[in-house]
Each structure stands twice: as structure tokens, then as C-alpha cells.
Amino acid sequence: MRRVVFDFDGTIAAGDAVGSWIYYRIMRSPLRFGVALLALPVGVPLLALYPTLGASVFLWIATVGCTPAAVAKSLEVFAARRFQRPTSLFAEALEAIAQHRAAGDYVVVASGCEFKLLSWVGTRIGFAPDCMVGSTLQEWLFGSVAQQHCIGQRKVEMLRAQTGLEAYDHVYTDSWRDLPLMQRASSITLVNATPALAARVRAATGVDVCVVRWGRRVALPPTSG
């Protein structure tokens, strides 16, 4: 049985799901939009230098004044709307997941995506709750900020804590931020990667790297029954 890890945003899903949700909430409120504009000079550099802190800036703006229950409901409503569109998921990713399962592999999805949104989508794709690892939120000053941001080395630690995995037979990702994950993999598939990214990953890991071009987009599969 091979141990296989899939990233979510940009690998299974087209685009950044939580980023789109934050953008949606900010853009539909003139007040949130105004505060976000004021925060841009600080928030954007933080996103580049300290992704968790930078994401929390805009996450807080998008959620201030909302209870955790209201935030969870908003994520669910947004997920239902976004992932029922015919451009939301890569068909090739769903096919790769199905092939690994058919071969008897242990397949996990690990993502910086917020866990409630990830699990809403993941369970409909067919992932059990214990086969999904995602970011979590916490309350702060009447809004929400990142609690555990499942990226970089933190993703490796969260995977280990939930699944017990220390190394992986195969990793699928589109992001350099998953380097700590890729350094524990025997083989890597980079999704829609540039030649420069592929070269950097090969140099940093010393393992077999396959670059694939995924572009066929589909809606979330309908639930049975």
C-alpha cells in the first residue's frame, strides 16, 4: 500500500478556495472593503513574508462581527456555490485519486484550506474525515484568525499528528510551499508547474519529479442517494 498525499488548492481545486471566500466577503461589504484597502500596505507584504499572519489580517476583516457559527455557515454556503460550478475541480485530479484508491493506496488530502470548507468538499469526493488535514480558525477580537495554518513545515507536523505518516510514496502539489512535504516523498507530481519551479524542486529534493498539465475542469460529483 502506497502512501499518497494530495494538496488541495491548485491541485484538486482550481484556484484558492478560502482566498476566494475572503475576497467574496470583503467585496460584498463596503465597510469591509474600505478597511481592506487601508490594510493593503501592511497585509500584502505580510502575505509574502509571513503567510499565516498576512492571511489572518484579511481573514479578520472578512469575519469581524461574525460568530464562529456564522463563519462556519458562510464557509458551507460558499463551498456549495463554488464547487457546484463546472469549473471548480480538475478532472485529472479526481481521476488520479480514483486510480490510487483502485490500487489500494492510502490517500490523504492536506491543505492550507480551512478544514470546514475542505471537509465539505472532501467528503463529497470520497475522503473520510481522518484522511483530510486542513487549517483551523480561532476567535480574536470579535472575528476569526488562523489558529493552525496547514502550510510548509506545519503541514508535515499536522499530517504526522493526524495520520502518523513520517514519509510518503507520492506527493501531488502545485506549490513550492510544500517543499517540506516533498522532501519526505519518494516521488512527486507537480501540477501545472513552470520549468523553473520543477528545476527548484528537483534540486531541493533529489527525487523523481513529474510535471503534469491539468486543465479539464468539472463540478463537484453529485452525492449519492
Helices and strands as residue ranges (DSSP letters): E 3-6, H 17-27, H 30-49, H 51-63, H 68-83, E 89-90, H 91-102, E 106-114, H 115-125, G 129-131, E 132-140, E 143-148, H 152-163, E 168-173, G 176-178, H 179-182, E 185-191, H 195-205, E 208-212, E 217-218
